[in-house]
Amino acid sequence: MSAARNDGRRGVAWMIGSFAACPCHLPLTLAALTAALGGTAAGALLRDHLILAGALVTGVWLLGTARGVWLLRRPRTCPMPAAGSGARVDRQRTATGSGEGPDGGPVRVATLAQDTLRR
């Protein structure tokens, strides 16, 4: 799977995940947290500091949404494979009609980089 496609999926996952912590859902989120943590020290802390908990949930929502938007707007680039990996270069394939270099072997990334440096 390409990195750009993976970033898009991760961005959507971050957006959906932060939707649960959205401030408009704060009464539901705090009620769920209170019910889940009831009878524990964390539940008592939540009950005594509702404003702090609301601010924390709002911060989680803001950071999660920002991360999701950043991942969705990230430039969609394809990383260059490491030299000597044996990866064929698509640009060379379209220029020559095949994936072969001048010597009949596959075009290597290192060869393309050397040709670029010579120019």
Secondary structure as GFF3:
##gff-version 3
##sequence-region A 1 119
A	DSSP	alpha_helix	3	19	.	.	.	ID=ss1
A	DSSP	three_ten_helix	23	25	.	.	.	ID=ss2
A	DSSP	alpha_helix	26	37	.	.	.	ID=ss3
A	DSSP	alpha_helix	41	48	.	.	.	ID=ss4
A	DSSP	alpha_helix	50	73	.	.	.	ID=ss5
A	DSSP	alpha_helix	90	96	.	.	.	ID=ss6
A	DSSP	alpha_helix	109	118	.	.	.	ID=ss7
###
